[in-house]
Amino acid sequence: MVCAISYTIDANVVTKRAHAQIMREINRGMLERWRDRYLPMHFQAGATTRYGYEKRSAKYTARKRKKYGHSIPLVYTGRLRDAIRENMKPPTATQYKGSIKSRGYFPMKQVLRSEIERVMPFENAELAAWALKQYTRMAKDPKYARKRTRRGGAAN
């Protein structure tokens, strides 16, 4: 998932260290938001057109519909969907990037993996807007404010 955020920083308000802390938290938050909001949408009806999945064969679709009674994309028995949700590790992030990992119950082919990880432009735009709003809010937080100390002065 790639999401670009642009901003201008006033060095008197946010130090490099505070900026790094804020970005770490924002990158982690963006991944949590994607996991909670958008990942489940990959396993719903209509996801084939929304995310542009590779077309499955008519034979496969008919077999799935007959055996399991549905044609939900990326779901045959539901075991992969459940394994991905249950084995999801907490997101890790740096100020530059973040990652979120999960494990299926079988080695996935690159096509299936890319379909699960796919991020659409509308998701990217929403996540970038959320990140910008969070950055603005966090930069004003006294926790990240520049702390100035005076040196010298009179001894007590």
C-alpha positions as CSV (number, residue, x, y, z in Angstrom):
1,M,0.0,0.0,0.0
2,V,1.5,3.3,-1.0
3,C,0.0,6.6,0.3
4,A,1.8,9.9,-0.2
5,I,1.3,12.7,2.2
6,S,2.6,16.2,1.6
7,Y,2.9,18.9,4.3
8,T,5.0,21.9,5.3
9,I,6.6,21.9,8.8
10,D,7.3,25.0,10.9
11,A,10.5,24.0,12.7
12,N,9.5,26.3,15.6
13,V,6.4,24.2,16.2
14,V,7.5,20.6,15.5
15,T,11.0,19.3,15.9
16,K,12.5,16.6,13.7
17,R,12.2,14.1,16.5
18,A,8.5,15.0,17.2
19,H,7.8,14.8,13.5
20,A,9.3,11.3,13.4
21,Q,7.1,10.3,16.4
22,I,4.0,11.7,14.9
23,M,4.6,10.1,11.5
24,R,5.3,6.7,13.2
25,E,1.9,6.9,15.0
26,I,0.1,8.1,11.8
27,N,1.6,5.3,9.7
28,R,0.5,2.8,12.3
29,G,-2.9,4.3,12.5
30,M,-3.3,4.3,8.7
31,L,-2.6,0.6,8.6
32,E,-5.0,-0.1,11.4
33,R,-7.6,1.9,9.6
34,W,-7.0,0.0,6.3
35,R,-7.2,-3.3,8.2
36,D,-10.4,-2.5,9.9
37,R,-12.2,-0.6,7.1
38,Y,-11.0,-1.8,3.8
39,L,-9.6,-5.3,4.2
40,P,-13.0,-6.9,5.0
41,M,-14.3,-5.3,1.7
42,H,-12.0,-7.5,-0.3
43,F,-14.0,-10.6,0.8
44,Q,-17.5,-9.2,0.1
45,A,-19.7,-9.5,-3.0
46,G,-18.9,-6.9,-5.5
47,A,-15.2,-6.8,-4.7
48,T,-14.4,-8.4,-8.1
49,T,-15.4,-5.2,-9.9
50,R,-14.4,-2.8,-7.1
51,Y,-10.8,-4.1,-6.9
52,G,-10.4,-5.5,-10.5
53,Y,-9.7,-9.1,-9.5
54,E,-8.7,-11.6,-12.2
55,K,-11.7,-13.2,-13.7
56,R,-12.2,-16.8,-12.4
57,S,-13.3,-19.5,-14.8
58,A,-16.9,-20.4,-15.2
59,K,-16.2,-23.9,-14.1
60,Y,-14.6,-22.7,-10.9
61,T,-17.5,-20.3,-10.1
62,A,-20.1,-23.0,-10.8
63,R,-18.3,-25.5,-8.6
64,K,-18.0,-23.0,-5.8
65,R,-21.7,-22.0,-6.1
66,K,-22.9,-25.6,-6.1
67,K,-20.6,-26.8,-3.3
68,Y,-20.8,-23.7,-0.9
69,G,-23.8,-21.7,-2.2
70,H,-22.0,-18.4,-2.9
71,S,-19.8,-16.6,-5.3
72,I,-18.0,-14.2,-2.9
73,P,-14.6,-13.3,-4.3
74,L,-11.4,-14.7,-2.6
75,V,-13.6,-17.0,-0.5
76,Y,-14.0,-20.7,-1.4
77,T,-14.5,-22.3,2.0
78,G,-13.9,-19.1,4.0
79,R,-10.8,-20.6,5.6
80,L,-8.3,-18.2,4.0
81,R,-10.4,-15.1,5.0
82,D,-10.6,-16.4,8.6
83,A,-6.9,-17.3,8.7
84,I,-5.9,-13.8,7.5
85,R,-8.1,-12.1,10.0
86,E,-7.0,-14.3,12.9
87,N,-3.3,-14.3,12.2
88,M,-3.0,-10.5,11.6
89,K,-0.1,-9.1,13.4
90,P,-0.2,-5.6,14.9
91,P,1.1,-3.0,12.3
92,T,4.7,-1.9,12.6
93,A,5.7,1.6,11.4
94,T,8.6,4.0,11.0
95,Q,8.4,7.6,10.1
96,Y,8.7,6.7,6.5
97,K,6.7,3.5,6.0
98,G,4.7,0.8,7.8
99,S,3.8,-2.8,7.3
100,I,1.1,-5.2,8.4
101,K,1.6,-8.9,8.2
102,S,-0.7,-11.9,8.2
103,R,-0.4,-15.5,7.4
104,G,-2.7,-17.7,5.4
105,Y,-3.0,-21.4,5.9
106,F,-1.2,-22.1,2.6
107,P,1.5,-20.4,0.5
108,M,-0.3,-17.9,-1.7
109,K,0.4,-17.3,-5.3
110,Q,1.5,-13.8,-6.2
111,V,-1.8,-13.0,-8.0
112,L,-4.0,-13.9,-4.9
113,R,-1.6,-12.0,-2.6
114,S,-1.8,-8.9,-4.8
115,E,-5.6,-9.1,-4.9
116,I,-5.8,-9.2,-1.1
117,E,-3.2,-6.3,-0.7
118,R,-4.7,-4.1,-3.4
119,V,-5.4,-0.5,-2.3
120,M,-7.7,1.5,-4.6
121,P,-7.3,5.3,-5.3
122,F,-10.4,6.2,-3.2
123,E,-9.0,4.3,-0.2
124,N,-5.7,6.0,-0.7
125,A,-7.3,9.4,-0.8
126,E,-9.4,8.8,2.3
127,L,-6.4,7.5,4.2
128,A,-4.2,10.5,3.1
129,A,-7.0,12.9,4.2
130,W,-7.2,11.1,7.5
131,A,-3.4,11.2,8.0
132,L,-3.3,14.9,7.2
133,K,-6.0,15.7,9.7
134,Q,-4.3,13.6,12.4
135,Y,-0.9,15.3,11.7
136,T,-2.5,18.7,12.1
137,R,-4.1,17.6,15.4
138,M,-1.0,15.9,16.8
139,A,1.4,18.8,15.8
140,K,-0.7,21.1,18.1
141,D,-0.6,18.6,21.0
142,P,1.5,19.8,23.9
143,K,3.1,16.3,24.0
144,Y,4.9,17.1,20.7
145,A,5.5,20.8,21.3
146,R,9.0,22.1,21.2
147,K,10.5,22.1,24.7
148,R,12.9,25.0,25.3
149,T,15.2,25.1,28.3
150,R,17.2,28.1,29.5
151,R,20.8,27.5,30.3
152,G,22.7,29.6,32.8
153,G,20.7,31.9,34.9
154,A,20.8,32.3,38.6
155,A,21.4,29.4,40.9
156,N,18.7,28.7,43.5
